[in-house]
Every structure is written in structure tokens, then in C-alpha cells.
Amino acid sequence: MIRQKTLKAVVKATGVGLHGGKRVEMSLRPAAPDTGIVFRRVDIDPPVEMPADPYAVVDTRMCSGLQNGTAKIGTVEHVMSALAGLGVDNCYVDVDAPEIPILDGSASPFVYLLQSVGLELQDAPKRFLRVKKMVEYVEGDKFVRLHPHDGFKLSFAIHFNHPAIDGTATSVTIDFARQSYTRDVARARTFGFVQDLEVLIGMGLAQGGSLENAIVLDEYRVLNHDGLRYEDEFVKHKVLDAIGDLYLCGHPLLAHYEANKAGHALNNQILRVLLEDREAWEIVTFEDEAQAPESLRGQIRSQLAFA
């Protein structure tokens, strides 16, 4: 049986919020089976909980943000991506500010935190959301589609008309039957443009951004002295974001995600389109290896290490 996972113990980190620029203390805590991923604003008395839920997403300007009443938590996509990439089903994410810390702008620090504390199996079957028919959301020349697929695969294309970006691969397909989240996706950083900074700050965004937590570009080149981590880091970061945004549905997907020029808003919309078509999906579990897609069979074998 493919079983649910949580953390073995509490792990903490401190950083700044990318958009608010404020210091944030974050704790990742174990949670019981079937809890899901639950964000908590612990600086509010009593603490306010915001479970991962596409219908709780209220702000998609440069991030995915959740809201419950007047309480908000922004920039949840990178930690959600890491939790999805490592197969964590149940976790409390406590923060004392209205944003998750940006750390280095990728999911790699969150992966490190989770690996450093360790994961444990729980006595409950892991529940997957399997896409049964194609659904799509189109907005002009932008689109997102979810296709039936026996595993989890993402195909993404970006178009920025910028020499530094156009000089890299602008499309990528990541198939987790053959590729590794930690090796091939997690280290890709968010990116932004110097010429947009004044406008973003005026909107209350990017106030904590720096060369330490983002790839920064002027009109012609990357300004970071250490260059890129992947030859296709720009498009891979879009894949990283999509993994986190899609995990807000509450379950790992069995699907092929296909996107062109998409972002957080379209990722949220495709989840709503999917969930509102009850014939387009089902919840499945896997009792033995023979039932599971090839990309999941390694999860069954790896569970022996937790026994």
C-alpha cells in the first residue's frame, strides 16, 4: 500500500517575505493522517488556520495567497511545491507574518528542511486525484490543460521576448517517472526584472526581493554573479510554481499538466474547472505495486527504509 507521510518532528526556519519584506518565522510540524497541508497564522490570537484549498486562493499577483476571514498568507507555492515533491501529505505550516519566507527563491531550502528532520509513514492510504478526461482553461494566448496520464508529468512553455531568457530553453517537460524533483526542479529560483521593480513596489510587492533570493535581470542580462543553476532555470521555476499551485487541490495529481504562458491565476483556475466537473476526476488509492503507475512504484519500494 502507498501510505501517507508526515514529518518526524518540528523543523523551523527564519527569513523575509518576498513581497512584504518583513521578517518571518516558520515552523513545519507533523500532522495526523488525512489532515492535509494546513497553514496557520500563529501571530493572531487565536491562531487562524487556512487549509490548502483552491477556493481559498484570493491573491494571484506574483504568488498564490490564501485567506480566511481577514487573515492572509501569501507566497505559499514554494513550500507547497517542496511538500508535493517529497510526497508529504500531512503538515502544519505555522508563520508569524502574512507571508511564507522566500529563503533563496526556490524550493530547495524547504526540501533541505524536510530532509533534515525526516519523514515517516502513516497508517493510512495515500489518496491521489486522478484526472479522467481533459479539462482546460484558456485566456487569450495563455492556456492550461490537464490530461489523463498514468503518473505525473508537466509540460510548460514561456515567452518573455528577453535576450537572456530567450538564450535558454523556454519549454520543458518534466516526467516524474524518469526525473527527480530534488535534482531537476527544486533549485530553480523565482525571477524578476529591474525595470518592473518600481511598479511592483508601488503595488506593495517585491519589497523583500534581492539578488540573494531571485534571479534579477536588466534589459539584457542576468545580474546575479553566480549565473543560473540550470540552463533552463526560468521555465523550470514555472514548473516548480505549478507543482505547488496544483497541490493546493489537497491531493497529489495523476495527470499531464500542459501550460503556455501560464501563472498562478491560471493554475488556480484549472483546479476550479477540474473540481467542478465531477466526471473529470476521481480519488484513488493503491494497495499494491501492481496497481500503481510506474512513477509511483519507487515510492512503495522506498517505504522499506521507513519500516
C-alpha positions as CSV (number, residue, x, y, z in Angstrom):
1,M,0.0,0.0,0.0
2,I,1.2,3.5,-0.8
3,R,0.8,5.2,2.6
4,Q,0.5,8.9,3.7
5,K,3.6,10.7,5.0
6,T,4.2,13.4,7.6
7,L,7.3,14.9,9.3
8,K,9.1,13.0,12.1
9,A,9.5,16.2,14.1
10,V,9.2,20.0,14.1
11,V,11.6,22.0,11.9
12,K,11.9,25.8,11.8
13,A,13.3,28.5,9.6
14,T,13.5,32.3,9.6
15,G,13.6,34.6,6.6
16,V,11.9,37.5,4.9
17,G,8.8,37.7,2.8
18,L,9.5,38.3,-0.8
19,H,6.6,40.8,-1.3
20,G,6.1,42.3,2.2
21,G,9.8,42.4,3.1
22,K,9.0,41.5,6.7
23,R,10.9,39.0,8.9
24,V,9.0,35.7,9.2
25,E,9.5,32.8,11.5
26,M,8.1,29.5,10.1
27,S,7.6,26.1,11.7
28,L,6.7,22.9,9.8
29,R,5.0,20.4,12.1
30,P,3.8,16.8,11.9
31,A,0.1,16.3,11.4
32,A,-2.3,13.3,11.8
33,P,-3.4,11.2,8.8
34,D,-6.0,12.9,6.5
35,T,-5.1,16.4,7.9
36,G,-3.7,17.6,4.6
37,I,-1.5,20.7,4.4
38,V,-2.7,23.4,6.8
39,F,-1.3,26.9,7.1
40,R,-1.6,28.7,10.4
41,R,-1.2,32.4,11.3
42,V,0.2,32.0,14.8
43,D,0.7,35.7,15.4
44,I,-3.1,36.1,15.6
45,D,-4.9,35.2,18.8
46,P,-6.4,32.7,18.5
47,P,-4.4,31.3,15.5
48,V,-6.2,31.2,12.2
49,E,-6.0,28.1,10.1
50,M,-6.0,28.0,6.3
51,P,-6.1,24.5,4.8
52,A,-4.7,24.1,1.3
53,D,-7.8,24.7,-0.9
54,P,-8.0,26.3,-4.4
55,Y,-11.2,28.1,-3.3
56,A,-9.2,29.8,-0.5
57,V,-6.8,31.4,-3.0
58,V,-7.6,35.1,-3.2
59,D,-4.4,36.7,-4.5
60,T,-2.5,35.5,-7.5
61,R,-0.4,38.7,-8.2
62,M,3.1,37.2,-8.4
63,C,2.3,34.5,-5.9
64,S,-0.5,32.3,-4.6
65,G,-2.1,33.7,-1.4
66,L,-4.7,32.1,0.9
67,Q,-7.3,33.9,3.0
68,N,-9.6,33.0,5.9
69,G,-11.7,36.0,7.1
70,T,-9.3,38.9,7.3
71,A,-6.2,36.7,7.8
72,K,-4.0,36.1,4.8
73,I,-0.9,34.0,4.0
74,G,1.0,34.8,0.8
75,T,3.6,33.1,-1.4
76,V,2.6,29.5,-0.4
77,E,3.6,28.0,-3.7
78,H,7.3,27.2,-3.0
79,V,6.8,25.3,0.3
80,M,3.7,23.6,-1.3
81,S,6.0,22.5,-4.2
82,A,8.5,21.0,-1.8
83,L,5.8,19.2,0.2
84,A,4.4,17.8,-3.1
85,G,7.8,16.9,-4.4
86,L,8.7,14.9,-1.3
87,G,5.3,13.3,-1.0
88,V,4.3,14.9,2.3
89,D,0.5,14.5,2.8
90,N,0.0,16.0,6.2
91,C,1.8,19.0,7.7
92,Y,1.1,22.2,9.7
93,V,2.9,25.3,8.4
94,D,3.0,27.9,11.1
95,V,4.0,31.5,10.4
96,D,4.0,34.7,12.4
97,A,3.5,37.0,9.4
98,P,1.3,37.2,6.4
99,E,3.7,35.5,4.1
100,I,5.9,32.4,3.8
101,P,9.7,33.3,3.9
102,I,11.2,33.4,0.4
103,L,14.6,32.0,1.6
104,D,16.7,31.6,-1.6
105,G,13.8,32.0,-4.0
106,S,13.5,28.3,-4.8
107,A,12.0,25.2,-3.1
108,S,15.5,23.8,-2.3
109,P,15.7,25.2,1.3
110,F,12.3,23.7,2.1
111,V,13.4,20.4,0.7
112,Y,16.5,20.6,2.9
113,L,14.4,21.3,6.0
114,L,12.1,18.4,5.3
115,Q,15.0,16.0,4.6
116,S,16.9,17.2,7.7
117,V,14.1,16.3,10.0
118,G,13.0,13.2,8.1
119,L,9.6,11.8,7.1
120,E,7.6,9.0,8.5
121,L,4.9,6.8,7.0
122,Q,1.4,6.8,8.5
123,D,-1.2,4.1,8.8
124,A,-3.5,5.4,6.1
125,P,-3.6,5.1,2.3
126,K,-2.3,7.9,0.2
127,R,-5.1,9.4,-1.8
128,F,-4.4,10.6,-5.4
129,L,-6.6,12.7,-7.6
130,R,-6.7,11.1,-11.0
131,V,-7.8,13.1,-14.0
132,K,-10.2,11.1,-16.1
133,K,-10.8,13.5,-19.0
134,M,-9.1,16.5,-20.4
135,V,-10.0,19.9,-19.0
136,E,-8.7,23.3,-19.9
137,Y,-8.7,27.0,-19.1
138,V,-7.9,29.5,-21.8
139,E,-7.2,33.2,-21.5
140,G,-6.2,34.8,-24.8
141,D,-2.9,33.2,-25.9
142,K,-2.4,31.6,-22.5
143,F,-3.8,28.2,-21.6
144,V,-3.6,25.4,-19.0
145,R,-4.7,21.9,-19.7
146,L,-4.9,18.7,-17.5
147,H,-4.9,15.4,-19.5
148,P,-5.4,11.9,-18.2
149,H,-2.0,10.3,-17.5
150,D,-0.7,7.3,-15.6
151,G,1.7,9.3,-13.4
152,F,2.5,13.0,-13.1
153,K,4.1,15.0,-15.9
154,L,4.3,18.7,-16.6
155,S,5.0,20.5,-19.9
156,F,5.5,24.2,-19.8
157,A,6.3,26.9,-22.4
158,I,7.3,30.5,-21.6
159,H,7.5,33.6,-23.8
160,F,9.2,36.8,-22.5
161,N,11.0,38.3,-25.5
162,H,14.1,38.9,-23.4
163,P,17.6,38.1,-24.7
164,A,18.8,36.4,-21.5
165,I,15.6,34.2,-21.3
166,D,15.4,33.5,-25.0
167,G,19.0,32.3,-24.8
168,T,17.9,29.5,-22.6
169,A,15.4,26.7,-23.2
170,T,11.9,28.2,-23.0
171,S,10.0,24.9,-22.9
172,V,10.5,21.8,-20.8
173,T,8.7,18.6,-19.9
174,I,9.3,17.0,-16.5
175,D,8.1,13.4,-16.2
176,F,8.4,12.1,-12.6
177,A,8.5,8.5,-14.0
178,R,12.1,9.4,-15.1
179,Q,13.1,12.6,-13.4
180,S,13.7,13.7,-9.8
181,Y,12.0,16.6,-8.1
182,T,15.0,17.4,-5.9
183,R,17.6,17.1,-8.7
184,D,15.7,18.5,-11.7
185,V,13.2,21.1,-10.3
186,A,13.7,22.2,-6.7
187,R,16.7,24.5,-7.1
188,A,15.1,26.7,-9.8
189,R,14.7,30.3,-8.4
190,T,12.0,32.9,-9.0
191,F,13.0,35.7,-11.3
192,G,12.2,39.4,-11.9
193,F,13.1,42.4,-14.0
194,V,14.7,45.6,-12.7
195,Q,12.5,47.8,-14.9
196,D,9.4,46.4,-13.2
197,L,10.6,46.9,-9.7
198,E,9.2,50.4,-9.2
199,V,5.7,49.4,-10.3
200,L,5.8,46.3,-8.2
201,I,6.8,48.2,-5.1
202,G,4.0,50.7,-5.7
203,M,1.6,47.7,-5.7
204,G,3.1,46.5,-2.3
205,L,5.0,43.7,-4.0
206,A,8.7,42.6,-4.2
207,Q,9.7,44.7,-1.2
208,G,11.9,41.9,0.1
209,G,13.4,40.9,-3.3
210,S,17.2,40.8,-3.8
211,L,20.0,39.1,-5.6
212,E,20.0,36.6,-2.7
213,N,16.5,35.3,-3.3
214,A,15.8,35.8,-7.0
215,I,17.3,35.9,-10.5
216,V,17.3,39.6,-11.4
217,L,17.5,40.8,-15.0
218,D,18.0,44.2,-16.5
219,E,17.0,44.7,-20.2
220,Y,19.8,42.5,-21.5
221,R,21.3,40.1,-19.0
222,V,21.2,38.2,-15.7
223,L,22.7,40.4,-12.9
224,N,23.4,37.6,-10.4
225,H,27.2,37.0,-10.3
226,D,26.7,33.2,-9.9
227,G,24.6,32.9,-13.1
228,L,21.9,30.2,-13.5
229,R,21.6,27.0,-11.6
230,Y,20.0,25.2,-14.6
231,E,20.4,26.0,-18.3
232,D,16.6,26.2,-18.3
233,E,16.1,27.7,-14.9
234,F,13.4,30.2,-15.9
235,V,11.0,27.7,-17.3
236,K,11.8,25.2,-14.6
237,H,10.8,27.7,-12.0
238,K,7.4,28.0,-13.6
239,V,7.2,24.2,-13.3
240,L,8.1,24.4,-9.6
241,D,5.4,27.0,-9.1
242,A,2.9,24.9,-10.9
243,I,3.6,21.9,-8.8
244,G,2.9,23.9,-5.7
245,D,-0.2,25.6,-7.1
246,L,-1.7,22.3,-8.2
247,Y,-1.0,20.7,-4.8
248,L,-3.5,23.2,-3.3
249,C,-6.2,20.8,-4.6
250,G,-5.3,18.7,-1.5
251,H,-4.0,15.6,-3.2
252,P,-1.2,14.6,-5.5
253,L,-2.4,14.6,-9.1
254,L,-2.2,11.7,-11.6
255,A,-2.3,13.9,-14.7
256,H,-0.3,15.5,-17.5
257,Y,-0.3,19.3,-16.9
258,E,0.3,21.3,-20.1
259,A,0.7,25.1,-20.0
260,N,1.6,28.0,-22.2
261,K,2.4,31.4,-20.7
262,A,0.5,30.4,-17.5
263,G,1.0,31.6,-13.9
264,H,-0.6,31.4,-10.5
265,A,-4.0,32.7,-11.7
266,L,-4.4,30.1,-14.5
267,N,-3.1,27.3,-12.3
268,N,-5.8,28.2,-9.7
269,Q,-8.5,28.4,-12.4
270,I,-7.7,25.0,-13.9
271,L,-8.2,23.4,-10.5
272,R,-11.6,25.0,-10.2
273,V,-12.5,23.9,-13.7
274,L,-11.4,20.3,-12.8
275,L,-13.1,20.1,-9.4
276,E,-16.4,21.5,-10.7
277,D,-16.6,18.8,-13.3
278,R,-17.3,15.7,-11.2
279,E,-16.9,13.4,-14.2
280,A,-13.4,14.6,-14.8
281,W,-11.7,13.2,-11.8
282,E,-11.7,10.5,-9.1
283,I,-9.9,9.8,-5.8
284,V,-7.8,6.6,-5.9
285,T,-5.5,4.6,-3.6
286,F,-3.1,1.8,-4.4
287,E,-3.0,-1.3,-2.3
288,D,-0.1,-3.0,-4.1
289,E,2.7,-2.2,-6.6
290,A,0.9,-4.0,-9.5
291,Q,-1.9,-1.4,-9.3
292,A,0.3,1.7,-9.2
293,P,1.6,3.7,-12.1
294,E,5.3,3.2,-12.9
295,S,6.3,6.6,-11.4
296,L,4.8,5.6,-8.0
297,R,6.3,2.1,-7.7
298,G,9.5,3.5,-6.4
299,Q,7.5,5.1,-3.5
300,I,6.3,1.7,-2.5
301,R,9.9,0.3,-2.5
302,S,11.3,3.3,-0.7
303,Q,8.9,2.7,2.2
304,L,11.0,-0.3,3.3
305,A,13.5,2.3,4.5
306,F,10.9,3.6,6.9
307,A,10.0,0.2,8.4
